[in-house]
Amino acid sequence: MTFNDFREIGNVYLYKSKSRNLGILKLLNLIVSLTALVVLAIYYGYPNTAQSDQNLMDIMRLSFGFYVVHYLIKILYDFHPAEFLRRTWIEGIVMIVLIIEGVSHLFFDTLIHEPVFRALNISSGVDLSLVFIQIYFFIVVIAELLRKGSILPRVKMHPAIIFILSFLGIITVGTLLLMMPEMTTSGNGMPTLDALFTSTSATCVTGLMVEDTMVFFTFKGQMVLLALIQLGGLNVIAFASFLALVARFGVAITQHDVIEDFVNRDSYLSGKSMLGRVVLWCLGIEMLGAIALGLVWSSDIPFNGLGDRIFSSIFHSVSAFNNAGITLFTDGMAHPWVATNWLAHWVITILVFFGALGMIALFDLFDPAKLRSRMRSPWKTIGFATKIALYFSFILVFIGAISFAFLEWNGVLEGMSGFGKFTTAIFQSVTRTSGFNSVDIGSVGLPMIFIFIVLMFIGASSSSTGGGIKTSTFAVIVSDVWRTVRGFDHVQLFKRTINPTLRSRAYSVLMFFILGNMVFLFLLTITEARLLSMGEFSFVDLAFEQVSAMGTVGLSTGLTHLLSPAGKMIISLSMFIGRVGTLTVAFALGGRALETHFKYPEGHTMIG
């Protein structure tokens, strides 16, 4: 009897129990992963005794053992083990690492990678590896449960509801984590409202903060912020791909319009493995940014060893590419340690600009296959959506930089070198979508503050982590206005005709954004009347804060930490709506539209 014959007999014998046992293991996997994550939260979030630490770590090791056994059983039940290993090679590598570490701990009472982390002066490196592995397996479990034939019920949900609930889930978990004692240097945790505000700001990649990240949070708290920024950023740019995974929930093709705010339709419907590409490209760009920052940090920064330098580089790279604008320096990039660290400013500027372009534009511009295609066929050009994102982003950066240099030459730029003024003007113009600041925004003159409000209102490009009405909306509206002024028959942009549906969506986004800002700003004038009456801040500062929040920018003139509890709730809601998109909220609240096959007689009225 050959080996293949033996395998065939084994497969036939195992087939009867395959579906039942794998279903039970899948459910157990979810329970084990959730339990392990709760144990991790207790282990890192609260002070524990040596005995309780040991007990919690034993539970973690048991969970790792379960993961290994589960993976081996899946190999056993698979009819094509070699193909299964090729398909799950990442998970296989993690399993090999867990087995090696388990054997090392069992026989030598140490972990293989402990010396590596000690050499990098990362005291909690081993603990971090446990966190990453548990989160990885939790993601694997969720992905398995979403596959066809899952034990999860086939619940029909509107895609807008899915998107909103995913953000609410991340924000809720982040709030609970930030309230834990071990997350703050005081050992008391954040108050509930401040934790909610901070979690919302990080998840919605806004960057408005009520506390100084550098001194208020411990390393664990900063890690939570980093995770929230990464999850929030990926949630936005990967949502279109996520829809393809959850199409079995009953999402109709006609409902996919709900996310056209974020991603070009042709791209996400045609991409076979879009989600994987999005994640890999994001992580790849962030890794390159972290390496660049690690090389150019100023020698004035008192890093506590190589590990601290690496973490700071990763944190700022992720924050920049995701347009979050949260830094580990008091007063941001205006801190004396980095205020004249021009190379670091340029790295962050490039990361923010790429993040604000959007993944669809980045794929179109830098995908190797498309680059080769354009080299072979010079007549081929970048896509229509990419042209809008790229050209209008450059135009807005140019306008912002020239305005900043002209208006603030003898203001906040005074005393800087020529190269410093040039860098700062570009930096502040590009970071209009992210909230990084290399000068005191509260000291910027009123004319430039007004221009900042306009630039923040327009925001970044579609499918990006930036907010605002988006460059695509702005481009369509400007083209429509130009058509009206010149009396053209059609709205044209880059030798393409804009259809009425697209124009209608653009004006809808504009109106929702204007109304949203007006309503929330009106409420802020009521809740922050005491703050305005003190004379230190004006109505313009309040308007700046509101537009910055709804545009998910994060720039502030300095009043964020002075907001009343009601004001913090209003700004939190603004950040949330600005992040998920005004049209997404409208779709979620609007219900199912009824199709009608008739129309009323045309009406006419004077306009203007």
N, C-alpha and C positions, 0 to 999 in steps of 0.2 A: 504494500500500500504506500503510495507516494504521499508527500506532505500535503499536496493540494487536495488529494482524496480525503485525507484526515481532516483538513480544514473544512471541506464541503460537508462532511458528516457532522462536524462540530457546529457549523452554521445552521444546519437543519435542526439539530437538537436545541440550540439556543434560540432559534427563531420564535418558538412558541411563547417564550417569556420575555422576549426583547422589548416589545412595546410597553408592557406593564412595568417591568423593572426600570427601564430608562425613564418612564414617566414619574415613577416614585423617586428616583435619584434626582431628577430635575427639580422636583418640589423640595426635596431635602437640601439640594444645593442652594436654593433660594433662602431657605430657613437658616442654613449654616452661614451663608454670606451676610444676611441681615444681623444674625447674632454676633458674628465677628465684628461687624461695623459698630454695633452698639458697645461691644467690649472695648474696641479701640477708642471710642469716644470717652468711655469711663476712664480708661487707662491714661489717656493724654489730657483729658479735660479736668480731672479732679486729683487732688493730692491723695496718695495711697500709701498704706503701710507696705513694708517689704513682703509680708505674707500675701497681702491682697494683690500686689504686683505679680508675685509668682503664680498665684491662682489664675489671674487674667492672662498671663503669658502661656500658661498650660492650655487654656481654652483656645488661644491663637494657634498653638502648635497642633492641637487636635483638628482644627479647621483646615490647616495645611495638609495634614494627613488625609483628611476626607477628600480634598481636592485631587490629590495624587491617586487615591483609590478610584475615585469617580472617573478620572481620565483613563486609567488602565482598563476599567470595565467598558468604557465606550470603545476603546480599541478592540477589546475582545468581541463585542457585539457587532462591530462593523464588518460587512462582507468584504471590504477592500481596505485592510489596515494601512497599506502603504499610501494609498490615496488619502486616507483620513489624516495620516501624519503630515503629508504635504499640505493638506488644507488647513491644518491647525498647528502649523510649525511654531508660531509665536507662543501659543499655549504650551506646546511641547517643550520649548526652551525653558519656560518658567517652571515646568514640572521637574526638569532635570536639575535646575538650580535648587528647587525645594528638596529634592532627594539628596543632593550632595550636601546641602546645609544640614539636613536632618541627620545624615550619617556622621558628619563632622561634629555636630553637637552631642550625638549619642556616645561616640567613642572618645572624643577629645575635649568635650565640654566647652567648645568654642565654635564660632561661626567663621566661615572662610573669608567673608568680606569685611569682618571687623577690622583687621589690620589696614585694609585699604582706606576705610573711613577715618581711622586714627591718623594715618599718614596725611590725609587731607585736612586734619584738624576739625572734622565734623563729628562732634561729640554724640549727636543723636542720629547718626547716619543709619545705624542698624534699625532703629525705630522707624525712620522714614521709609526704609525699604519694606518694612512690614505694612505700613500704610498704603504704599503704592501697590503692593501685591494684592492686598485685600480689595482695594478699589478696582483693580484690574479684573479680579474674579467676579466682583459684583456686576461690572459692566458685561462680562462674558455671560453671566447668568441671565441678565435682562435681555441681551441679544438672543439667547437661546429661547427664552419665553416668547419672543416676538416672531420667531420663525413659524413657517407654515406648519400646522398640526400641533401647535402649542396647546398646553393645558389651560392657558388663559382663555376666558370667554371671548367670543367674537363680538365685542361691544362696538356699536357704531357711534363714532364721535366725529364732530366737526373738526377739521384740522386746526382752526383757530383756537378751539378749546384745548386741543392737545398741546399746542405751542404755549398757551398761557399757563396751563397747569404745570408744564415742565419747568417754567421759570418760577412759579409759585413754590414748587417743591424744592428747588435749589435754594431759594431765598429763605424758606422756612428752616431747612436743615442748617444753613449758614447762621441764621439768627440764634438757633439753639446752641450751636458750637461756640459762637462768640460770647455767649452768656456764661460759659464755663470759667471757673476761677483761674485755671492754668493758662488762659489765653491772654491775660493782661498782667502787666508788671505789678499792679497793686494786689493781685491775688484775689480780687473780688468779682471778676468778670464784668462785662458791660451791662448797663441797665437795659431792660427789654427794648425800649423805644430806640435807644442809640444803636443797639445790636441790630434791630430791624432796619434802621436807616443805613447802617454800614454794609450789611449784607445785601440790601437792595442796590446800593451804589456799586459794590464790587461785582455782583452778578449781572447787573445791567451795564457793566463796564462804563460807568459814568465818572466816578472819581471824587465826588463831593464827600468830604470827611468831616465828622464832628470831633475827631480826636487826632492827635499827631501820631501817625503810624510808626514813626521812628522810636518814640519813647513810651507810648501807651501800650503797645502790644508786645508780648513775648515772641520768641521765635515760632512757637506753636501757633500763636494768633496770626502772625504774618504768613505762615504756611496755609492757614485757612483762607486768608484773603487771596493768596496766590491761586488756590484751588477754585475759589469762587469766580475769579477773573477768567481763568482758563475754561471752566465749564460754561460760564455765561457767554463768552466769546464763541466757543465752538457751537453752543446751542443755537446761536443766531445763524451762522454761516453754514451749518450742517442741517438746518431744519428741512430744507427742500429734499435732501437725500433721505432724511429720516422719514419723510412722507412715503417714499417708495417702500421702506421697510414695514410701515404700518398700514399699507394699502388694504390689508386684509381686515382692518378695523371698520371697513365700510366707507373709506374716503373716495368720493367720486372724482373723476377727472375734472368735472366742471367746478369743483370746490378748490382746485389747485390755484385758482386766481388769488386766493387769500394770501399767498406768500409771494406774489409777484413784486411786493415791496422789497423783497430781499434778494431774489434770485431770478435770473432770466429763465423763462419757461423751457426753451429749447435745450438748454444746458442740463437742467436737472432731470428732465424726462428721458433724455437720451443717454445719460451717463450710467454705465453698467455698474461701476463701483465708485460712485461719486463720493459717498461718505468716507470711504477709505482714503481717497485722494485728498479730500479736504483735511482730514486729520493729519495725514503724513506731511502735506505741504505746510500746514500751520506749525506743526512741531518742528519741521525742518527749518523753516524761516526763523522761528524763535530760537532754535539751537544756534544757528549762524549768528543771530543778533547777540545772544548771550556770550558767544566766543569773542565777538568783536568788542563788546563792552568790557569783558574781562581783561582784554589786552590794552584798552585805552583809558581805564579808570585813572583818575589823578592820584599821585602819590600822597596827596594831602589827606585822603580818606583813611582813617585809622581802622582798616579791616582787622578783625580778630582771626588772622590766619587765612590760608587758602580757601578753606571751606566757606568762610564768611564772604569772601570775594566771589566765589562761584554762585552762592545763593543770591547775592545782590545782583549779579549779572543776569541770572535766570529770571528773577522777579521783575526787573526793569524791562527785560526783553519781552516777556509775556505781557506786562502791563502796556508797553508801547505798541506792540503789534495788535493787541486787542483794543487799542484806543481807550484804555481805562484811565491812564493818567495818575495812578496811585504810585507814590514813591516811598522809599525808605529813608528819605531825608526831610528834615523839618524845612518847611517853605519850599519843598520840591527842588527843582534844579536851580533855584535861586540860592540854595544853601551855600555858605562860603566854601565848603569842601569841593563843590562841583560847579560853582557859578561861572568859572572861567575854564572849565574842562570842555573846551570846544569840540574835541573829537567825540566825546561821549554825547554831546548835544547833537552832532551830525548823525551818529548811529541811531539815536532815538528818533530823530527827524525822519530818517529813511524808513525805519520800522513803522512809524505812525502813518506815513504816506502810503506804504504798501498795504497796511491794514485797512486804511480808509478807501483804497481803490476797490476792494472786494475780491473774493476768490475767483469769480467768473472772469474778471479782467486779468487777474494774475495767471490763470490757466491759459487764457488766450494769448497773453504776451510772452510767457516764459515756458509753456509746455514744449518739451523737445520735439515732439511730433509736429506741432504746428510751426515751430521755428524752421524745421527741415522743409516742411511743405512750402513755406513762404520763400525760403532760399531757392528751392527748385523752381518755384513759379512766382517770380517777382510781381506778377499782376495781382496776386492774392494779398489782401490787406487784413488788418485786424477787424474784429466784428463791430457791428453798429453800436452795441451796448458798451463795448470796450472803448470805442472812440469817445462816447459821451463821458464815461468815467474818467478817462485819461486827460482829454483836452480840457474839460470843464474844471477838473481838479487843478491842473496847471494854471488855468486862468484865475481861479479863486486864490491860489497860493500867491500868484504874482500880484494881484490886487491887494491882498492882505499884507504882503511883505513891503510893497512900495508905500502903502498907507502908513504902516507902523514906522518905517524908517523916516518918512517925511514928517509925521505928526509927533513922533517921540524922540527925534534926533537930539534935541536939547532937553528932553524929559528923562524918562527912565533909561535911555541909552547913553546919556551924558557920562563921560568919564571912561567909556569903553574904547578899546582899540577899534580901528576901522574894520578889521576882520571880525572882531567881537560884535560890532553893531550889525554887520551883514549876517552873521550866524544867528544872532538873536531875532532879527527881523524875519528871517526864513523860518526859524524854529517856532516862533509864536504864530506865524501864519499857518504853517502846516498843522500845528497842534491845536488849531481851532476846533478839531473834532475829538481831541483826546483829553484835554485838561492839564497837560504838562505846562509848567510855567518856569521860565528862567529869569523872570523879573517879578516884582511885586505888582500883581494885577490891580490892587487897590490904589496904587500910585499912578496908574495909567490915566491919561487925560480923557475927558468926556467924549471928544470926537472919536478917538480910537475905540473907546468902550462901545459907542454906537455901531461902529463898523464891525466889531467883534460880535455884537448881537445879531447883525445881519448874516455874518459868515456862519455863526453857530446855528442860526435858523435854517440855512441852506444845508449845512452838514456834509456828510460823506457820500459815498456812492452805494448803489444797491448791492446786496449780497456781502456787504462789509460789516464790520463790528461798530462802525460809526453810526451816529443818529442823524437827526434833522429831517427835512423833507426829502433829502437826497438830491444829488446832482442830476439824476435822470428826470425827476419831477421839475426841477428848475429849468433844465434844458428844454423840455417839452413846452412849458409855459412861456418861456422867452421866445421860442420859435413861433408859437401861436400868436403872441402879441406882435411879433415882427410881421407875420402873415397879414394880420389885421391892419397894421399901419401901412404896409406896402400894397395892400389890396390883392394879394395872391389868391389863387383858387384853392390851393392846398397848403397844408403845413408841411414844410420840408426841413430836413436836418441831415447834414452829411449825405446829400443826394439820396435820401430816403423819405418817403411820405409817411407822416404820423397819422394813424387811423383815429377816428373819433372816440373809440373806446379808450384808447391809451390817453388821449387828451382829457377825457372825462375823469379817469382815475387820477391823473395828475392834479386836476383842480380839486378833486375830492380830498386828496392828501393835504393839499395846501389849506383848504377850508377847515378840515379837522384840526390841523396843527395850529392855525390861527385861533380858532375857537377854544381849543384846549388851553393854549397859553393865556388867552384873555380870561377864561373862567378861573384858572388857578391863580393868576396874578391878582384878580379881583379878591379872591379869598385870602391871599397873602396880605393884601393891604388891610384886611380886617384883623387877621391873627397877629400881624407884626406891627400894629399901630404904635405900640409902646416903643418898639425898636426905632421906628421912623421918627417918633416925637423927640428922641434923644438927640437928634441932629447929626450923629456920626455917619449915618447912612441915609441915602435918598431913595426916592421911588425908582430911579434908574438902576441903583444897586440891586433892588428887589427884582426888577424886570430882568436884569442880567442873570441873577441867580435862577429865576424861573426858566428862562430860555435855555440856559446852560443845563438845567436838570432835564427838561423835556427833549432837548437835543442830545442827551446823554454825553455831554462834553466834559463837565467837571471843573471848568474855570470858575473862580469866585473872587469877589472883591474883599472877602474876609468876613462875611456875616453868617456863614453856614453854622458854625458852632454856637452862634447867638440866637438861632431860631427858637421860637417857642415850641412846645410839644405838638401843637396843632400845625404849626408851620413845617415841622419835620415830617409829619404825616402827609401834608400836601406835596412837599418836594419829593417824598418817597413815591407817592402815587404818580407824580409827573415823570419821574425816572422810569417807572415801570411801564407806563403807557408809551413813553417815548421809545423805550427799548423794543417792546413787542410790536409797536406800530399802531398808529391810530386807525388804519383801515382794518387791521386784524381785530382790534377791539370792536369796531363797528360790525364786522362780520359775525363775531361771536355773540354780540348782543342782538343782532338784527334778525336772527332766525332764518328759516328757509324762505327764499323768495318765490313767489308764485309767478309762473310765466303767463303773459297775456299776449294775445294775438290780435289786438286791436289798438288803435291810437285815437286820441281826441284831435279835433281840428287845431291847426297851428295858431298860436297866439303871438302877438307882436307888441312890444313896448319899447320905449326909448331907453337906451343904455348910456349912462354918463351925462 
